[in-house]
Amino acid sequence: MFGISSEDLGTSLAQIGIGLAVIAVIVGIVVWRGRRRGSRTLAIDAALTVSGWWVILSAVGAIIIILKVFATDWAEIASGSLRAPWPTDLPCSDADEVTTAVLQCGGGSITNFTVTNATLGLRALAGAAQLASLAFSTTPAAMLMVICFQTLRGRAFSQTVTRALTVGAIAVLVFGVATDLLGAIAATAGLREVFPPDSEWYPNFSLNVSPLPFAGALGLLALAAVFRQGMRLDQDRARLQKEKAALEKDTEGLV
């Protein structure tokens, strides 16, 4: 996922376009090389390449996150569940008779902020939240990489794939829930480290878990069941072919 921040809409769209173009170039190179070799698995080759790069870049990102915890004095925090009241001097209105566009008084959700001179505990908590989020978003790519690799080896329906999908389902559930909880806890702890208890910005803990990790885990378990059934059908087909070959050999011997 590309995160771009710019005052100009055109610049933001252009930067996202560049990122998508890079992915398209990588896929195009893989397809071109595959056609030169006469490959019949171009889609699988491209999926394996993209998912492999995704996993590699995520591993590099995880190392950077860990280094930032100990090498910097600031903590980057991302949370979508932390709500805080607006400042008292923010222009807003609750009146029904207002005819122009105005902000309605209330609060807002703080999604991203940075705490400077943060304690090691806060930096570690923020880093753990980022690692959980990174692992959650990378797990589907890792599952795709395993499936593509085993398919190219001629073992699409194998025990390795079903086990990987089962482990992936557990990982999606654990990392997804951890992302929601650690992000909210880190955001609350960050603001509590900055503001005194009597401040209007001093937040309460508000923890929420989205249904996405549960849906993702259920989907991977269902996919694992599909591959497990395919593995059983392959085993039955191989057994029947073996019995047929043995029967033909016995028949030839009788003749």
C-alpha positions in Angstrom: 0.0 0.0 0.0 1.3 3.4 -1.0 1.1 6.3 1.5 1.6 9.6 -0.1 1.2 13.1 1.5 1.3 16.2 -0.6 -0.5 19.6 -0.8 -1.0 19.1 -4.5 -3.5 16.3 -5.6 -1.7 15.9 -8.9 1.7 15.3 -7.2 0.1 12.7 -4.9 -1.5 10.9 -7.8 1.7 11.0 -9.8 3.7 9.5 -7.0 1.2 6.7 -6.6 1.3 6.2 -10.4 5.1 5.8 -10.3 4.8 3.1 -7.6 2.2 1.2 -9.6 4.3 1.7 -12.8 7.3 0.1 -11.0 5.2 -3.0 -10.2 3.9 -3.1 -13.8 7.5 -3.0 -15.1 8.5 -5.9 -12.9 5.5 -7.9 -14.0 6.2 -7.0 -17.6 9.9 -8.2 -17.4 8.8 -11.5 -15.8 6.2 -12.0 -18.6 8.6 -11.1 -21.3 11.3 -13.5 -20.0 8.7 -16.2 -19.6 7.5 -15.8 -23.2 11.1 -16.1 -24.4 11.5 -19.3 -22.5 8.1 -20.6 -23.8 6.7 -20.7 -20.3 3.1 -21.7 -19.9 2.8 -20.4 -16.3 3.3 -16.6 -16.9 0.6 -15.6 -14.4 2.1 -17.8 -11.7 5.6 -16.6 -12.4 4.5 -12.9 -12.1 2.6 -13.6 -8.9 5.6 -15.4 -7.4 7.9 -12.5 -8.3 5.6 -9.8 -6.9 4.9 -11.7 -3.7 8.5 -12.6 -3.3 9.6 -8.9 -3.5 6.8 -8.0 -1.2 8.1 -10.4 1.5 11.7 -9.2 1.0 10.8 -5.5 1.3 8.7 -6.3 4.3 11.6 -8.0 6.0 13.8 -5.0 5.3 11.0 -2.8 6.7 10.9 -4.9 9.9 14.6 -4.4 10.4 14.3 -0.7 9.9 11.4 -0.6 12.5 13.5 -2.4 15.1 16.5 -0.2 14.5 14.4 3.0 14.9 13.3 1.8 18.3 16.9 2.0 19.7 18.5 4.5 17.3 16.0 7.4 17.5 14.3 9.4 20.3 10.9 9.7 18.6 8.0 7.3 18.1 5.8 7.1 15.1 2.3 6.0 16.1 -0.6 5.0 13.9 -4.1 4.3 15.2 -7.5 4.5 13.8 -9.5 4.0 17.0 -8.2 6.8 19.2 -10.6 9.7 19.5 -9.7 13.1 21.1 -11.7 16.3 21.7 -11.0 19.3 19.5 -9.3 22.3 21.0 -11.6 24.9 22.6 -10.5 27.6 20.1 -11.3 25.5 17.0 -14.2 27.3 15.1 -17.2 25.0 15.1 -21.0 25.2 15.5 -23.9 23.1 16.7 -26.6 25.5 15.6 -29.2 24.1 13.1 -29.8 27.5 11.5 -26.3 27.8 10.1 -26.4 28.0 6.3 -22.7 28.0 5.4 -20.3 25.1 5.6 -18.9 24.9 9.2 -17.3 22.2 11.3 -19.7 20.5 13.7 -18.4 20.6 17.2 -17.1 17.4 18.7 -14.0 15.3 18.4 -11.9 13.5 15.8 -10.0 10.4 15.3 -6.2 10.7 15.5 -4.7 8.3 12.9 -1.0 9.3 12.7 1.3 11.3 14.9 4.9 11.4 16.2 6.1 11.8 19.8 9.5 13.4 20.1 11.8 12.6 23.1 9.7 9.5 23.7 10.7 6.9 26.3 12.1 3.6 25.3 8.9 1.9 26.4 6.8 4.0 24.2 9.2 3.5 21.2 9.1 -0.2 21.8 5.3 -0.3 22.0 5.0 1.8 18.8 7.5 -0.5 17.1 5.6 -3.6 18.1 2.4 -2.1 16.7 4.2 -1.3 13.4 5.7 -4.8 13.3 2.3 -6.4 13.9 0.7 -4.3 11.1 3.6 -5.2 8.7 3.2 -8.9 9.5 -0.5 -8.7 9.0 -0.3 -7.1 5.6 2.6 -9.4 4.5 1.0 -12.8 5.5 -1.2 -13.0 2.3 1.8 -12.3 0.1 3.7 -15.1 1.9 0.8 -17.5 1.4 0.7 -16.6 -2.3 4.4 -17.1 -2.6 4.2 -20.6 -1.1 1.3 -21.6 -3.3 3.0 -20.3 -6.5 6.3 -22.0 -5.6 4.7 -25.4 -4.9 2.5 -25.1 -8.1 5.6 -24.5 -10.3 7.1 -27.6 -8.7 4.1 -29.6 -9.7 2.9 -29.9 -6.1 0.0 -27.5 -5.9 -2.0 -29.9 -3.7 0.5 -30.8 -1.1 0.8 -31.0 2.7 3.2 -28.0 2.6 0.5 -25.7 1.1 -2.2 -26.8 3.5 0.0 -26.4 6.5 1.2 -23.0 5.2 -2.4 -21.8 4.8 -3.3 -23.0 8.2 -0.4 -21.3 9.8 -1.2 -18.2 7.7 -4.8 -18.2 9.0 -3.5 -18.2 12.6 -0.9 -15.5 11.7 -3.6 -13.2 10.1 -5.8 -13.6 13.2 -3.0 -13.0 15.7 -1.3 -10.1 13.9 -4.6 -8.5 12.9 -5.9 -8.4 16.5 -2.5 -7.3 17.7 -2.4 -4.5 15.2 -5.7 -3.1 16.4 -4.9 -3.5 20.1 -1.2 -2.4 20.1 -2.0 0.6 17.8 -4.7 1.9 20.2 -2.6 1.2 23.3 0.5 2.9 21.8 -1.6 5.9 20.7 -3.1 6.3 24.1 0.2 5.9 25.9 1.8 8.4 23.6 -0.7 11.1 24.3 -0.6 10.3 28.0 3.2 10.7 27.9 2.8 14.2 26.3 -0.2 15.7 28.1 -0.9 15.9 31.9 -3.9 14.1 33.4 -5.9 17.4 33.7 -5.5 18.2 30.0 -8.5 17.9 27.6 -6.2 15.8 25.3 -5.4 13.3 28.0 -7.2 10.2 26.6 -8.9 7.2 28.0 -8.1 3.7 26.7 -10.5 2.8 23.9 -9.8 -0.6 22.4 -11.6 -2.0 19.4 -10.9 -5.0 17.2 -12.1 -5.0 13.6 -13.7 -8.1 12.0 -11.2 -8.2 9.2 -8.6 -10.5 10.9 -11.4 -13.0 11.6 -12.7 -12.9 8.1 -9.2 -13.2 6.6 -8.4 -16.2 8.9 -11.7 -17.9 8.0 -10.9 -17.4 4.3 -7.5 -18.9 4.6 -8.8 -21.9 6.5 -11.4 -22.4 3.8 -8.7 -22.2 1.2 -6.6 -24.8 3.2 -9.7 -27.1 3.2 -10.0 -26.8 -0.6 -6.3 -27.6 -1.1 -6.6 -30.5 1.4 -9.5 -31.9 -0.6 -7.5 -31.5 -3.8 -4.6 -33.4 -2.3 -6.9 -36.2 -1.4 -8.2 -36.4 -4.9 -4.7 -36.4 -6.3 -3.8 -39.3 -4.0 -6.9 -41.2 -5.0 -6.1 -40.6 -8.7 -2.5 -41.8 -8.2 -3.7 -44.9 -6.3 -6.2 -45.7 -9.1 -3.6 -45.3 -11.8 -1.2 -47.6 -9.9 -3.9 -50.2 -9.5 -4.8 -49.9 -13.2 -1.1 -50.3 -14.2 -0.8 -53.4 -12.0 -4.0 -54.9 -13.4 -2.7 -54.3 -17.0 0.6 -55.9 -16.1 -1.2 -59.0 -14.7 -3.4 -59.2 -17.8 -0.4 -59.0 -20.1 1.2 -61.9 -18.1 -1.9 -64.0 -18.5 -1.9 -63.4 -22.3 
